Each structure stands twice: as structure tokens, then as C-alpha cells.
């Protein structure tokens, strides 16, 4: 029997033999259960840090502000500073500056948005700055997708007829969603515009889509509402720990719970 015949016999199932081979330290798998668990925790932490948040607030411009374009320049500088401090999501949104007010929508990380709110409080506390009053319309956490692709600011040249005192019978609970809906529609409209013509569209928003712009008199009306939180009030609720006293904790002796045996 030659060597070829021996190979045929060894290939048969009944003739196969398992050969034991010692495993060296270099042959062990690259990951064990601890490595896999740590990797999952790392990925979960990365997802938590990358969560997107959205803030919408309104403000009244200070009388000492000479050039309204300074508001956009100020936030461009601040966003660069905050993003260097807090590594995470980039900043997108839109800043619309009216003759005496402005509305600002920002999409970024929680750290950047909280830094912005604290900055608003500091500006108001000084009493001399680009704004004199501001209110938070909404703070949305864990936003699934961005509404805007970039952050842009524009100064709106509105006619005087739109600066009259706002009168309405609607409640603030209904007016705020209407304002947010206009901003959402504005974001959807800008997302459809070609990049080449986006600058021209932003420069002529008051002519192309005036129905998607929040009236300035409505912004002034909402700033006087006591139902909306100022930056100081918002930070107070955010920073102060939530402590609730249950009714059964005020009863003596403490009630005991008995559980029936199964």
C-alpha cells in the first residue's frame, strides 16, 4: 500500500483521529468576557455623550446695541469657545434678529445649551448688554435628528406695520406650540433649498416665507408671560435637587405593608 492509499483510509470518518495541540499564550482569543462587557459600557457611554438636545428661547435686545449683527458674531465666538470646552455634538440652528427682539433655536449637546442659558443669566444680571430680558420656550432632550444642517444668523428688516402691540385671546399654552411649529416648518423649508442659493434665501426670508416667521409683537407678548421660565428660573429648577415628601411619610406611626404569601 502506497502513501496515497494511506491518505484515503485516514479520510474515512471511522479512521479520523483528533490531534491535540497545546495552546500557547499567543493563541488565546483576543477578547474575553470582561473585554466585551467593557466595550459595551464604553459604547453606551459614547452614545449618551452624543445625545442631541434642542433649545428655543426669545429675548429682547438692549438699547445700547448699536449693530444687530453683533448678536450673531457674539454667538459664533461663544459656540467655538464652548465646543472647545465640551467635546461632543456640533452646533446647528438659526438666529433671527428682529428690530427689537430675537428668537434663537440651537441644536447641540446638553453642556453647550446649559452654558448658553447660564450666559444669558449673567448678561441679564449685569443689566448692561445686548439683551435685557429672555424666556425659554422649550428645551427638548434626546432629539432624534437635527432640524438644521448648519447654524446661521440673519437680521430681519420687517415693516413697521408688524411691530404693533400684539393682542390675542389665545393662551400661552397654545401660542408657544404655534411658534415652535413655525420654526419647524422654517427648518424643513431651508433643508430643501440648494446649498448654492441658501444664502440668498436666508437674506430674503421676510419676502419669501413671511408666514414662517414669528411676529415680533408676539415675541414681545410672550416675554411678558409669567408662565415661561427665565434663564434664572430655569437654572433654579435644574440645579436644585428634586425632593418630594410623600403623604405616608408625614403619618406616625409609619404604615406597614403586609404581603400575602403566594
LUMNULO-634745 format. One record per residue: residue in one letter; x, y, z of N, C-alpha, C, CB in turn. Coordinates in steps of 0.1 Angstrom, whole numbers, padded with zeros to 4 digits, always signed. Each point is the difference from the previous one (the first is absolute). Glycine has a CB too. Layout:
N
aXYZXYZXYZXYZ
...
This chain:
262
x+0009-0012+0000-0009+0012+0000+0009+0012+0000-0019-0012+0012
x+0016+0021-0021+0008+0012-0001-0005+0011+0009+0007-0006-0024
x-0001+0018+0023-0004+0011+0009-0013+0006-0004+0024+0005+0003
x-0028-0006-0016-0013+0005-0004-0011-0008+0006+0010+0008-0021
x-0008-0021+0021-0010-0009+0006-0002+0003+0015+0005-0018-0017
x+0006+0022+0024-0001+0003+0014-0008+0012+0002+0022-0010+0004
x-0021+0020-0012-0008+0012+0001-0014-0002-0002+0019+0013-0008
x-0023-0023-0001-0014-0003-0002-0006-0006+0012+0004-0003-0024
x+0004-0006+0031-0005-0007+0012-0002+0011+0011+0011-0022-0007
x-0002+0031+0008-0001+0010+0011-0011+0009-0002+0024-0001+0003
x-0028+0003-0016-0012+0009-0003-0013-0005+0004+0013+0009-0018
x-0014-0022+0021-0013-0006+0003-0003+0004+0015+0004-0020-0016
x-0017+0021+0019-0004+0005+0013+0004-0009+0011-0019+0010-0010
x+0019-0024+0008+0004-0009+0011+0014+0000+0002-0019-0014-0006
x+0027+0019-0003+0015+0000+0001+0005+0014+0005+0001-0018-0018
x-0010+0028+0020+0005+0013+0004+0004+0000+0014-0015+0011-0017
x+0025-0003+0020+0005+0001+0014+0002+0015+0003+0012-0023-0001
x-0016+0027+0012+0002+0014+0005+0014+0002+0005-0025+0002+0005
x+0031+0007-0010+0014+0003+0004+0000+0011+0010+0009-0008-0022
x-0004+0006+0034+0001+0010+0011+0012+0009-0003-0011-0015+0017
x+0009+0028-0016+0011+0010-0002+0000+0009+0012-0002-0002-0025
x+0012+0004+0032+0001+0009+0011-0002+0014-0004+0015-0015+0012
x-0022+0023-0004-0003+0014-0004+0009+0009+0008-0024-0005-0004
x+0032+0013-0003+0009+0009+0006-0007+0013+0004+0019-0010-0013
x-0012+0018+0021-0006+0013+0004-0004+0009-0011+0013-0002+0020
x-0006+0001-0032-0003+0008-0011-0012-0005-0008+0024+0006-0001
x-0028-0018+0004-0011-0006-0008-0014+0003+0006+0016-0018-0008
x-0016+0024+0021-0013+0002+0006-0008+0011-0008+0010-0006+0023
x-0023+0005-0022-0009+0010-0007+0004+0014+0005-0018-0016-0002
x+0016+0026-0007+0004+0014+0002-0009+0007+0011+0009+0001-0023
x-0021-0006+0025-0009+0006+0009-0006-0010+0009-0005+0018-0016
x+0003-0015+0029-0007-0009+0009-0013+0007+0004+0022-0010+0009
x-0029+0004+0000-0014+0006+0004+0002+0013+0006-0009-0023+0003
x+0019+0025+0005+0002+0014+0006+0003+0010-0011+0009-0011+0021
x-0001+0008-0031+0002+0010-0011-0012+0003-0007+0023-0009-0002
x-0032-0001-0001-0012+0002-0007-0010+0009+0008+0003-0022-0011
x-0003+0019+0024-0009+0008+0009+0005+0015+0001-0006-0021+0013
x+0019+0023-0012+0005+0013+0001-0002+0008-0013+0017-0008+0016
x-0016+0001-0027-0003+0006-0013-0015+0004-0001+0019-0014-0011
x-0028+0006+0015-0014+0004+0000-0003+0012+0008-0006-0024-0004
x+0013+0025+0016-0002+0011+0009+0005+0013-0007+0001-0015+0021
x+0011+0013-0027+0006+0012-0007-0009+0005-0011+0023-0009+0006
x-0029+0000-0014-0008+0004-0011-0013+0006+0006+0009-0018-0014
x-0014+0013+0025-0012+0007+0005+0003+0014+0006-0009-0023+0006
x+0021+0024+0000+0004+0013+0005+0002+0010-0012+0010-0010+0020
x-0005+0005-0031+0002+0009-0011-0013+0004-0006+0022-0012-0005
x-0032+0003+0005-0013+0003-0005-0006+0011+0009-0003-0023-0011
x+0004+0021+0024-0006+0010+0009+0006+0014-0002-0004-0018+0016
x+0018+0019-0018+0006+0013-0002-0004+0006-0013+0019-0008+0014
x-0022+0000-0024-0003+0005-0013-0015+0004-0002+0019-0014-0009
x-0027+0013+0020-0014+0004-0001-0002+0014-0004-0005-0017+0017
x-0005+0019-0025-0002+0013-0006-0012+0007+0008+0008-0007-0023
x-0006+0020+0026-0011+0007+0007-0003+0013-0008+0008-0009+0022
x-0020+0014-0020-0004+0012-0007-0006+0011+0010-0005-0014-0021
x+0009+0026+0019-0004+0011+0008-0006+0011-0009+0017-0005+0018
x-0028+0010-0014-0007+0012-0007-0003+0010+0011-0009-0014-0019
x+0014+0026+0017-0002+0011+0009-0002+0013-0007+0013-0012+0018
x-0019+0022-0012-0003+0013-0005+0007+0010+0009-0022-0007-0011
x+0025+0019+0006+0007+0010+0008-0003+0014-0006+0018-0016+0006
x-0017+0026+0003-0002+0014-0004+0014+0006-0001-0023+0001+0011
x+0026+0006-0022+0013+0007-0002+0001+0012+0009+0000-0008-0024
x+0013+0010+0028+0003+0012+0008+0001+0012-0008+0011-0014+0016
x-0014+0026-0010+0000+0012-0007+0014+0004-0004-0020+0007+0012
x+0030-0012-0005+0014+0004-0002+0006-0008-0012+0002+0006+0024
x-0010-0015-0030+0005-0008-0011+0000+0009-0013-0007-0022+0011
x+0018+0025-0016+0000+0009-0012-0002-0008-0013+0015+0016+0012
x-0008-0027-0013-0001-0008-0013-0006-0013+0004+0020+0011-0010
x-0031-0015+0004-0007-0012+0003+0007-0012-0004-0021+0011-0002
x+0030-0010-0008+0009-0011-0004+0009-0004+0010-0002+0008-0023
x+0004+0000+0034+0009-0004+0011-0005-0012+0007+0008+0024+0002
x-0021-0026-0002-0006-0011+0007+0005-0013-0006-0020+0013+0006
x+0019-0014-0019+0005-0012-0007+0015-0002+0002-0018+0003-0017
x+0026+0008+0016+0014-0001+0002+0004-0005+0014+0003+0018-0017
x-0011-0013+0027+0002-0004+0014-0001-0015+0001-0008+0022+0008
x-0003-0028-0013-0003-0014+0002+0010-0009-0009-0024+0006+0005
x+0028-0001-0016+0010-0007-0007+0013-0002+0008-0009+0009-0022
x+0013+0001+0029+0012+0000+0009-0003-0009+0011+0007+0023-0007
x-0019-0022+0014-0003-0008+0011-0001-0015-0003-0012+0019+0009
x+0006-0022-0020-0001-0014-0004+0014-0007-0002-0022+0005-0011
x+0031+0002+0005+0014-0005-0002+0006-0002+0014+0002+0011-0022
x-0004-0002+0031+0006-0001+0014-0007-0012+0007+0005+0024+0001
x-0018-0025-0001-0007-0011+0007+0004-0014-0006-0019+0016+0006
x+0020-0017-0019+0003-0012-0006+0014-0005+0002-0016+0005-0017
x+0025+0004+0020+0014-0003+0004+0000-0006+0014+0009+0018-0015
x-0019-0013+0023-0001-0004+0014-0007-0013+0001+0001+0023+0008
x-0012-0025-0015-0008-0012+0001+0000-0007-0014-0015+0011+0018
x+0023-0021-0018+0001-0008-0013-0013-0008-0001+0025-0002+0002
x-0032+0003-0014-0012-0007-0002-0006+0004-0013-0004-0002+0024
x-0009+0004-0024-0008+0003-0011+0003+0014-0005-0018-0015+0007
x+0018+0017-0020+0002+0014-0006-0013+0008+0002+0016-0009-0016
x-0015+0022+0013-0011+0009+0001-0006+0003-0013+0011+0010+0020
x-0024-0012-0020-0008+0004-0012-0013+0007+0005+0008-0020-0013
x-0014+0028+0004-0012+0007+0004-0001+0013-0008+0001-0010+0022
x-0009+0019-0017-0002+0013-0007-0003+0011+0010-0008-0012-0020
x+0014+0024+0018-0002+0011+0008-0007+0011-0009+0020-0005+0015
x-0032+0009-0011-0007+0010-0008-0001+0013+0009-0013-0018-0013
x+0020+0029+0008+0000+0012+0008-0010+0010-0006+0025-0004+0006
x-0034+0008+0002-0011+0010-0003+0005+0014+0004-0018-0018+0002
x+0010+0028-0006+0004+0013+0004+0003+0002+0015-0013+0008-0020
x+0005-0014+0028+0002+0002+0015+0000-0014+0008-0011+0023-0003
x+0009-0034-0004+0001-0013+0006+0007-0010-0008-0022+0005+0011
x+0024-0017-0006+0005-0011-0008-0004-0013+0005+0020+0014-0006
x-0021-0024-0003-0003-0014+0004+0011-0008-0005-0025+0004-0002
x+0029-0014+0011+0012-0008-0002-0004-0015+0002+0015+0019+0007
x-0012-0027-0017-0001-0015+0001+0014-0006-0002-0024+0001-0009
x+0027-0009+0019+0014-0006+0000-0002-0015+0002+0011+0021+0009
x-0003-0029-0016+0001-0014+0001+0014-0004+0003-0019-0003-0016
x+0021-0003+0028+0014-0003+0004-0001-0010+0012+0009+0022-0009
x+0003-0023+0015+0000-0009+0012-0006+0008+0012+0021-0012-0009
x-0023+0004+0020-0006+0006+0012+0009+0010+0006-0013-0021+0004
x+0026+0018-0004+0010+0009+0006+0000+0014-0006+0013-0020+0006
x-0014+0020-0020+0001+0013-0007-0013+0008+0003+0014-0011-0018
x-0026+0004+0018-0012+0007+0002-0001+0006+0014-0011-0015-0017
x+0015+0007+0027+0000+0005+0013+0010+0012+0002-0006-0023+0008
x+0017+0022-0015+0010+0012+0001-0006+0012-0007+0019-0016-0001
x-0027+0014-0009-0007+0012-0006-0010+0006+0009+0003-0011-0022
x-0011+0002+0029-0010+0005+0009+0006+0008+0012-0015-0019-0006
x+0027+0013+0011+0007+0007+0011+0005+0014-0005+0006-0023+0010
x-0001+0023-0023+0005+0012-0005-0012+0011-0001+0018-0013-0013
x-0029+0008+0009-0012+0010-0001-0003+0006+0014-0009-0014-0019
x+0010+0005+0029-0003+0005+0014+0011+0010+0004-0011-0022+0006
x+0023+0020-0009+0011+0010+0003-0002+0013-0007+0015-0019+0004
x-0019+0018-0017-0002+0013-0007-0012+0008+0006+0009-0011-0021
x-0020+0004+0025-0011+0007+0006+0003+0005+0013-0015-0015-0012
x+0023+0008+0020+0004+0004+0014+0008+0013-0001+0000-0023+0008
x+0009+0024-0018+0008+0013-0002-0009+0012-0003+0019-0014-0008
x-0030+0012+0001-0009+0010-0003+0005+0009-0012-0007+0000+0023
x+0019-0002-0028+0005+0008-0011+0006-0010-0010+0005+0020+0015
x-0012-0022-0026+0005-0009-0010-0009+0000-0012+0010-0014+0018
x-0008+0003-0026-0007+0000-0012-0015-0004+0002+0021-0006-0012
x-0025+0000+0024-0013-0003+0003-0004+0005+0014+0001-0021-0016
x-0014+0023+0018-0005+0004+0013-0010-0010+0006+0003+0023-0008
x-0008-0032+0000-0010-0010+0005+0000-0012-0010-0014+0018+0011
x+0012-0030-0006-0001-0012-0008-0009-0010+0007+0023+0005-0010
x-0029-0014+0002-0008-0010+0005+0003-0013-0008-0018+0017+0007
x+0017-0028+0000+0002-0013-0007-0014-0005-0004+0020-0005+0014
x-0021+0002-0027-0012-0005-0006-0001-0015+0002+0000+0018-0017
x+0011-0025+0014+0000-0015+0001+0015-0004+0001-0022-0003-0013
x+0024-0008+0020+0012-0007+0001-0003-0015-0003+0011+0017+0017
x-0007-0022-0028-0003-0014-0004+0013-0008+0001-0018+0008-0016
x+0017-0019+0024+0011-0009+0002-0001-0012-0009+0002+0008+0023
x+0010-0014-0027+0001-0012-0008-0008+0001-0013+0002-0013+0021
x+0001+0024-0028-0006+0002-0013+0005-0010-0010-0003+0025+0004
x-0005-0032-0012+0005-0011-0008+0008+0005-0012-0020-0013+0006
x+0015+0024-0012+0007+0005-0012+0001+0016+0001-0008-0020-0014
x+0017+0025+0006+0002+0015-0001-0010+0006-0009+0024-0003+0005
x-0029+0015-0001-0009+0007-0008+0007+0009-0011-0016+0000+0019
x+0028+0005-0015+0008+0008-0008+0014-0006-0003-0012+0020+0009
x+0017-0018-0021+0013-0006-0004+0012+0009+0005-0011-0010-0020
x+0008+0023+0022+0011+0009+0004-0006+0010+0010+0013-0003-0022
x-0005+0011+0028-0004+0011+0008+0001+0013-0008+0006-0012+0022
x-0017+0019-0023+0000+0013-0007-0007+0011+0008+0000-0013-0022
x+0004+0025+0019-0007+0011+0006-0003+0011-0010+0012-0004+0022
x-0024+0010-0021-0004+0010-0009-0007+0011+0007-0002-0017-0018
x+0004+0029+0013-0007+0012+0005-0012+0003-0009+0021+0010+0010
x-0033-0010-0004-0012+0001-0008-0005+0015-0001-0007-0023+0007
x+0005+0028-0018-0005+0013-0002-0015+0000-0002+0023+0008-0010
x-0030-0007+0020-0015-0001+0000-0006+0013-0001+0001-0021+0013
x-0013+0022-0020-0007+0013-0001-0005+0004+0013-0006-0005-0024
x+0003+0018+0026-0004+0005+0012-0014-0005+0004+0014+0020-0004
x-0022-0024-0006-0014-0004+0002+0000-0013+0009-0007+0011-0022
x+0018-0018+0022+0001-0013+0007+0005+0002+0014+0003-0012-0021
x+0000+0024+0025+0005+0003+0014-0010+0005+0009+0022+0004-0011
x-0034-0005+0008-0011+0005+0009-0001-0009+0012-0012+0011-0019
x+0004-0006+0029-0002-0008+0012-0009-0012-0003+0002+0021+0014
x+0003-0032-0009-0007-0013-0003-0012-0002+0009+0022-0010-0008
x-0034+0007+0003-0012-0002+0007-0005-0014-0004-0005+0025+0002
x+0001-0033+0008-0005-0013-0003-0008-0005+0012+0019-0005-0016
x-0028-0004+0013-0007-0007+0010+0005-0014+0003-0020+0013-0007
x+0030-0017-0001+0006-0013+0001+0009-0001+0013+0000-0003-0025
x+0001-0009+0031+0008-0002+0011+0014-0002-0004-0020-0010+0013
x+0029+0011-0003+0014-0002-0003+0003-0015-0004+0006+0018+0016
x-0014-0027-0010+0001-0014-0004-0003-0003-0014-0006-0006+0023
x-0002+0015-0030-0002-0002-0014+0009+0008-0009-0024-0004+0006
x+0029+0016-0001+0008+0008-0007+0014-0005-0002-0013+0019+0008
x+0019-0025+0003+0013-0006-0001+0001-0011-0010+0003+0006+0024
x-0012-0016-0025+0001-0010-0010-0002+0005-0014-0009-0015+0016
x+0002+0026-0018-0001+0006-0013+0013+0006-0004-0024+0005+0004
x+0031+0001+0005+0014+0006-0003+0009-0011-0003-0004+0019+0015
x+0004-0030-0008+0009-0011-0003-0003-0007-0013+0002-0004+0025
x-0015+0004-0028-0004-0006-0013+0005+0008-0012-0020-0009+0011
x+0020+0022-0009+0006+0009-0011+0015-0002-0001-0018+0017+0005
x+0025-0019+0005+0014-0003+0000+0003-0013-0007+0004+0014+0020
x-0012-0024-0017+0002-0013-0006-0003+0000-0015-0007-0010+0022
x-0003+0017-0026-0003+0002-0014+0011+0008-0007-0024-0001+0005
x+0030+0011+0002+0011+0007-0006+0012-0008-0002-0009+0020+0011
x+0012-0029-0001+0011-0009-0001-0002-0010-0012+0004+0002+0024
x-0016-0007-0025-0003-0009-0012+0001+0007-0013-0015-0013+0015
x+0011+0026-0015+0001+0008-0013+0014+0002-0003-0021+0011+0005
x+0030-0007+0004+0014+0002-0003+0007-0013-0003+0000+0019+0015
x-0004-0030-0010+0007-0013-0003-0002-0004-0015-0004-0007+0024
x-0007+0012-0030-0003-0003-0014+0007+0009-0010-0022-0008+0008
x+0028+0019-0003+0007+0010-0009+0014-0005-0004-0013+0018+0011
x+0016-0016-0023+0014-0004-0005+0010+0009+0008-0009-0007-0023
x+0021+0001+0025+0010+0007+0007+0005+0013-0007+0007-0022+0009
x-0008+0022-0022+0004+0011-0008-0008+0012+0003+0008-0015-0018
x-0021+0013+0019-0010+0011+0002-0004+0002+0014-0008-0004-0023
x+0014-0003+0033-0004+0001+0014+0002+0014+0006+0005-0025+0002
x+0007+0031-0006+0003+0013+0006-0010+0010-0005+0024-0006+0001
x-0028+0006-0014-0010+0009-0005-0014-0002+0007+0013+0001-0022
x-0016-0013+0024-0013-0003+0007+0000+0005+0014-0003-0020-0014
x+0014+0018+0021+0001+0005+0014-0001+0015+0000+0014-0020+0007
x-0008+0027-0016+0000+0015-0001-0014+0005-0003+0024+0000-0007
x-0033-0008+0002-0013+0005-0004-0011-0008+0006+0010+0009-0022
x-0009-0013+0034-0010-0009+0006-0013+0008+0002+0018-0013+0012
x-0017+0026-0008-0012+0008+0002-0008+0002-0013+0012+0012+0019
x-0006-0014-0030-0007+0002-0013-0005-0014-0005+0014+0020-0005
x-0006-0030+0006-0003-0013-0005-0010-0008+0008+0022-0001-0010
x-0020+0001+0023-0008-0008+0009-0004+0008+0013+0011-0022-0009
x-0018+0033+0007-0004+0008+0012-0009-0008+0010+0003+0021-0014
x-0010-0031+0009-0009-0007+0008+0007-0010+0010-0017+0002-0018
x+0030-0004+0015+0008-0009+0008+0008+0007+0011+0001-0016-0020
x-0002+0029+0020+0007+0008+0010-0009+0004+0011+0015+0009-0018
x-0011-0011+0030-0007+0004+0012-0002+0015+0001+0008-0020+0012
x-0020+0026-0011-0001+0014+0000+0007+0006+0012-0022-0002-0011
x+0028+0013+0009+0008+0006+0011-0009+0004+0012+0017+0008-0016
x-0029-0003+0013-0009+0004+0011-0005-0012+0008-0008+0019-0014
x+0008-0031+0008-0003-0012+0008+0012-0003+0009-0015-0009-0019
x+0027+0011+0014+0012-0003+0009-0001+0010+0012+0014-0007-0020
x-0017+0019+0018-0001+0010+0011-0011-0004+0009+0009+0018-0014
x-0020-0024+0009-0011-0004+0009+0004-0012+0008-0016+0008-0017
x+0023-0017+0011+0004-0012+0008+0011+0003+0011-0005-0014-0020
x+0013+0024+0017+0010+0004+0010-0006+0006+0013+0015+0005-0019
x-0028-0001+0018-0006+0005+0012-0008-0011+0007-0002+0022-0011
x+0002-0034+0006-0007-0010+0006+0007-0006+0013-0010-0006-0023
x+0003+0004+0033+0005-0006+0012+0001-0015+0000-0009+0020+0012
x+0003-0026-0022-0001-0014-0001+0013-0006-0007-0024+0001-0002
x+0031+0008-0005+0013-0004-0006+0012+0003+0010-0010+0004-0023
x+0019-0013+0023+0011+0001+0009+0011+0009-0005-0005-0023+0009
x+0011+0031-0001+0012+0008-0004+0012-0009+0002-0011+0022+0007
x+0023-0018-0012+0011-0008+0003+0003-0003+0014+0009+0009-0020
x-0011+0001+0029+0002-0002+0014-0009-0010+0006+0008+0024+0002
x-0021-0023-0006-0010-0010+0005+0003-0014-0005-0017+0019+0001
x+0021-0020-0013+0003-0013-0006+0012-0006+0007-0009+0007-0022
x+0019+0000+0025+0012-0005+0006-0003-0004+0015+0014+0014-0015
x-0023-0006+0021-0004-0004+0014-0007-0013+0000-0002+0024+0005
x-0007-0027-0014-0006-0013-0001+0009-0011-0004-0021+0011-0005
x+0031-0008-0003+0010-0010-0004+0010-0003+0010-0003+0008-0023
x+0008+0002+0030+0011-0002+0010-0005-0005+0013+0013+0018-0012
x-0024-0013+0017-0005-0004+0013-0005-0015-0001-0007+0024+0006
x+0012-0032+0004-0004-0015-0001-0015-0001+0003+0022-0007+0008
x-0028-0003-0015-0015-0002+0001-0002-0008+0013-0003+0001-0026
x-0005+0004+0035-0003-0007+0012-0015+0001+0003+0023+0006+0009
x-0029-0018-0009-0014-0001+0002-0003-0008+0013-0004+0001-0025
x-0005+0005+0033-0004-0007+0012-0014-0007-0002+0013+0018+0014
x-0013-0031-0012-0012-0007-0002-0009+0001+0012+0012-0016-0015
x-0025+0015+0012-0010+0001+0011+0002-0010+0011-0016+0009-0017
x+0020-0021+0013+0001-0011+0011+0012+0003+0008-0011-0016-0015
x+0021+0025+0011+0011+0003+0008-0004+0010+0011+0015-0004-0019
x-0026+0011+0018-0005+0009+0010-0009-0006+0011+0002+0018-0017
x-0004-0031+0016-0009-0007+0009+0008-0008+0010-0017-0002-0018
x+0013+0003+0031+0007-0008+0010-0010-0008+0008+0018+0018+0002
x-0016-0030+0001+0012-0008-0004-0001-0003-0015+0001-0010+0022
x+0011+0006-0028+0001-0003-0014-0008-0012-0003+0023+0010-0001
x-0030-0009-0011-0009-0011-0004+0009-0012-0004-0018+0015-0007
x+0014-0027+0011+0007-0012-0004-0008-0007-0011+0010-0002+0023
x-0003-0004-0032-0006-0007-0011+0001-0015+0002+0005+0019-0016
x-0016-0026+0015+0000-0014+0001-0002-0006-0014-0008+0001+0024
x+0016-0011-0028-0001-0006-0013-0006-0014+0002+0019+0014-0009
x-0029-0018+0002-0005-0014+0002+0010-0010-0006-0024+0009-0001
x+0025-0020+0008+0008-0010-0004-0006-0007-0012+0009-0003+0023
x+0000+0000-0033-0005-0007-0012-0001-0015+0002+0011+0018-0014
